[in-house]
């Protein structure tokens, strides 16, 4: 067992985590970033991004009402974000763009600020077209320069709290060597920045679990840790997914320069009938389930159609934009298989649920409901902003932590009951030779989530039964799963986190006794107007009692 | 097996194994001769990080048939037809 002491522990070295570490370290805070992979190429921004959703006063004017309205209407968050949170990332966006330029990330590939993609016809454009292919190495270098320590291949698995429920550290596993080693952190504050829940529901190709649109290493561990530590989660009943090339799951739909059409090349939304490099096609942003919905309604298949895109724009899309966005696997694939996008359309699909921007409830300072616990990025449940949201709330968290750590003392973590519990669990899993494999368990969990808490239809009986089955599965997993090495232990602990996260999903789905958006109930087919503009929250207190509530959106 | 490593070019520096976001690649330092293994091929995200960061250009990507990109030629050839 290894022990580290720091003031601020960051769990997850993606864009949010690294921005938090930079902001806090700059203010003299002693920071450690614990990352499951390697911060230079980890998380959903591992290989890049090409759109930075932002507000630049010189480009967008001073009418904030218009800016908020237009950003809100054309963004794939839907209604499940607090406007007060959206304001935070909008207002910090230009400052971060300048910071990133100073770090060597090319925010102006053409020499000036240019906006492209995710655009609604008639609206101003808010997505800054940048070249993010080196964003993770650049952020990593800056974090180190500011004095943050980075521990790669160290997976944080649980939060340590004192008797009052305040954060005092965390426990994780070092998976660098074949034999895992338990790692205990003493820390005054912890940031959870662990991303999506990519593998809780079956992939679009169930036999290949890692075929997911965003990084499959993001498995909801931050949300699960927060829930276990008594933090409030929000919007866990609003299941959502991404869209893109049907069986080749890949995010970055805004990078495509084409239009969504039917098999005859006919558009089906009013957002444009000609491919436009300026706006892209906003259809999948505002209606990401359209591909699934159309198939279900017998209107499929539906395509991304680039056959009328100019040769210059097509070349730019494949060889510049997709490289900047880090999705040039699409380019490589089409070239290897000889698919000519000027002649052929690519079928798009709605991917299975990955709970993006559903999870930990935060305030405008990135604080959760647990003292000393912060969250940023896609594991936060009441804000979107994707890249821009992750960067801004990372920055905000780092700044707030710098003040918070001055107000509390370190507490001893040695002998914490959760450390002993985690050590015993890991030892049991590693010692159980010939045990069941984590993929068996995840396959069953995915089936249960899909069929009993899925996106098509739910009812109370299905939700109650599904929850019971997951608890049965977890009990059997504790008795049967075994790990050969640290890699398998990492994957197995991810499965346990996803099984824990099933609880707030089942409970919140059952407790929302109405039909609304993606939440479709056969036993409550109506939409309850009393729940308009209300978000559902869930929290588990220290005695294990679960409390659910509906609060006004703010 | 998604990442294909060209043994003639690979110098076993381990860079790909270090940066792989999914821990797919593994550098066996204990083997008599250092050995680079594609250990968990079905956990590959096909993100090409290994291919891009390899200092010797020794890696290419093979896309499995499971990840089939469905494509179709519109009858009339164009979006506005």
Interface residues (C-beta under 8 A of the other chain):
Chain A: X37 X38 X40 X41 X42 X43 X46 X47 X152 X153 X175 X205 X207 X208 X209 X210 X211 X212 X215 X216 X217 X245 X246 X247 X248 X249 X258 X259 X261 X263 X264 X265 X267 X273 X274 X275 X301 X303 X305 X307 X308 X326 X328 X329 X330 X332 X333 X334 X336 X337 X339 X343 X344 X345 X346 X347 X487 X490
Chain B: X18 X19 X20 X21 X22 X23 X39 X40 X42 X43 X44 X45 X46 X47 X48 X49 X52 X53 X61 X63 X64 X66 X67 X68 X69 X70 X71 X72 X73 X74 X75 X76 X77 X78 X79 X80 X81
